[in-house]
Amino acid sequence: MLINLNKVRIFLKPGTTDMRKQINGLSIIVEEELEFDPFSGHLFMFCNRQRKILKVIYWDKNGFCMWQKRLEKYRFPWPENSEEAVELSREELLMLLSGIDFFKAHKEIKYRTVL
């Protein structure tokens, strides 16, 4: 099963998630806390308190899929607090899986006037 990352939206749940939860528990979080449709086909990402385990769930035509990655060393960069899900681009997902902390990267500044 291959996922076309150019055609799906990728959402990350900030903060920590109990990694004992499986597909049913994580899909309830998607529906109730993130307020998204878990059957949308979008990718939904979760991380544990130690930031060493990452889980992704998504709906694939006729059933849910879950993908997990556990780091043996280091930690995933992960936003601590936010009320809403964070949408990631394909490039940001690849950076996250590689350990690059783009959350602390310089943000674009928009001014309205010079003075």
PyMOL commands that set and color helices and strands:
alter all, ss='L'
color gray80, all
select helices_A, chain A and resi 23-32+90-98+102-104
alter helices_A, ss='H'
color red, helices_A
select strands_A, chain A and resi 10-12+43-47+53-59+64-70+86-88
alter strands_A, ss='S'
color yellow, strands_A
deselect
rebuild
show_as cartoon
